[in-house]
Structure formats: structure tokens, C-alpha cells
């Protein structure tokens, strides 16, 4: 079989483009596959659908190339770095109605209850396709009525604001208040139309950890029938949480549990979910109906993300092996300690002091240096070019940038990052350590 025939067969089977001709270097012509195997030269396919498809490892690309084989370290709050073990799990195919996959679903649901430190006697873990935001929308539209009653959303960042936006989109009456327990007490004591309160445990736009357990005590102490929702999208799995006063906890696979995107879930009080179900008009985003199907058949109602589920199972096994919540929290804390110490030495200043945020080991925000040579977009791109990706500017609070300490990262990775930051600052003409004291 000729080399050209092999190339055509490969592209016909694995490419969606219609290949019209193959262009190979002149040095390849007339040589066997064995002679060319070690050279690994790029193959270019020209077609009417794409200008150039170039298969190669590439550090930089043009707008006509498709990047392959680029692995950068992600210092972001999600999606996060995942281990090779988790990635390899997705190499297998499984039938959605097969007993093997039913076992995977059962294992994941039970493992999530263990992470939440509850049992199936009182709680259930409802798996959903999609992001944590999607699960939040699904939960709200399932149990919150559109008339007469009101949601109270506690906000001190972008993700709290997003919950308020979801309520508005769903035509749910909603008031937004700051994270102030005294203010919360006043609102609950003076109003009889508040059906639910929601708070974000880790406000990822800044890294602030909010006191969700204290909030729950206030809510249930004043209004026992008021529903209490917790957005634990970033934090679940790496910070202890007591479900005593929490009716619905929402999270996803691709944050502290270190799996791939595509799965979200709700840990729900069984009795409360059944009591308040049926408020929404949708079908796909009905958490109660999804729960019924999972309990009855062990299956999703609609097509599940099978490969992501296989990865999630492996990620949960890793979580157990590492020491569950306490073990994962220790590593994230060690990561954050390394980052904060080294960044301080260079003159970078944290947006939120550790005294005010002692459990802020998921993501840390730093104030932009008071230096005209510091341009965040350039800083970000130079780090990316060196294989380190931090949070992009559009998701940061004004005049600050964020660095995540979560995912499959270790203190040595944080040290590599700060070493790279030191080099990047030098390349930008910024002298270290900087004088970055507050004006």
C-alpha cells in the first residue's frame, strides 16, 4: 500500500472535510511508510470546506491552522486541570442503558452524598447534563413559584449577580442584598413573602468564602419553611459543609472534584424536593422528574454524557484516595500558600487579606501593580506563551487578576508559575520587588 493511499484512507475515515488532493513534500515521494515513520512531517489537506488542515504540534497558530497537542497548565477556577487517569477513562465507550453504566450512575450518586456527609435516607443526589449555572436554573425553576413569593439572593460578586439574573429570566420575583447577616435578619423578620434565600459559598470572581452555614442558621431560625439554596459550584469537595439547614446544594464535576465539564448535580433534601416540586413549566430542566427517573430506573431521562460520567467516577475515586474533603483541602491550601508567599515577595498585593478570608484557597485575586508598564493583556499572553494560563481579564473584578489554586495542581506547579511570572515581569521591564502598597 502506498503512502498516498494510507493518507487518503486516514483522512476519509477520521476527517469530516472532503479532501480533494494531498500535498506531500517532494522528499516523501517514492519512499515507504517505514522510511518516513520517524520524520512525522505535517500532512496538509486542501478542500472546499477548510483552507488548511495541518496536523502537528504547534506552539503558535495562524487563523488557518487547527491546534493539536497543546497542553498548558490551567491556573483557573474551572474547568480545572484533570489527571491522566481521569482523561483515560473517557477512552472507553459504554451503552447508556447497560448495567455497567447503571452502576457508574449509582456509584457517583452515592459518592456525592458521602462528600456532602449525608445519607440516602434523607437526601438524594440528582445528576444533570450541563454546567453548574444550568443546574442552578433547573433547581430554581423546579421549586420556586412565579407569583406572590420572592427569592432573596445574597451577592458580593459576579456569580451572585448571575443568580439574580437567572431569577429575572425565569420571571421569579427577586431581591438582591449584600452579604450582611444583620440585613438578612431584618429582611426575613419584616417580610412574609420570601420563599427562598440563596448564597454562593465561594464567590469565584474574587475568591471570597461566604459563611453559608451561618446564613442557613439565620434563615431557618427566623423562617423555618423558607427554602435555602447554596451555590457550591466551586467549593464542593474541598471545604467541609454541613447540610443541616441547606435544602438544595448545587455543584458540578469540573471544579474541586477535578473531573471534566458536562455534569452538574443537586444534593437535595428528599422531603423538601417532593413538597415543592412542579413549579416550573419546563421539561428538560425539571430536577424532580430527573430524580424520579434516576430512582426508578437508575438512568437519565435523556441522553447522558457517558464519557464524562466515566471520567467523573474516576475523579471521585481519586478524591477518596487523596483523603476526601480534608485531603483535597490540604493540597489546595498548600498551593495557595506557595502562591501567596511568592507573589508577596515580588510585591503583588492580594485583593482580600487572608485575615478576612482564611479559607480562600480556591482562587486568589491580586491587585494590578501601580506601574505603567504592567498591562494585564500582555502579562496574560506572555504567561500563556510560556504554558501557564490564568484567569482572563473579562472574568476578573476591575483592576485585579485571579489565579486558581485548584485542580490537578501541586505546590511545585505553583512555584513554576511564580518563577514564570518573575521572568515575564522582567521581560516587560518591571523591576521586582515592586512597591505596590495601597495609595
Secondary structure, DSSP 8 states (H G I E B T S, - for coil): --HHHHHHHHHHHH-SS-EEEEE--GGGTT--HHHHHTT----EEEESS-S-EE-SB-SS--TT---BS---EE-SSSS----HHHHHHTTS---TTSHHHHHHHHHHHHHHHHHTT--TTTEEEEEEES-HHHHHHHHHHHH--SSS-EEEEEESSHHHHHHHHHHHHTT--EEEEES-HHHHHHHHHH-S-EEEEEEESEETTTTEE--HHHHHHHHHHH-TTSEEEEE-TTTTTSS----TT-SEEEEESSSTT---SSEEEEEEEHHHHHHH------STT-HHHHHHHHHHHSS-SS---HHHHHHHHHHHHHHHHHTHHHHHHHHHHHHHHHHHHHHHHHT--BSS-TTT-TT--SEEEEE--S-TT--HHHHHHHHHHTTEE---GGGS-TTEEEEE--SS--HHHHHHHHHHHHHHHHHTT--SS------
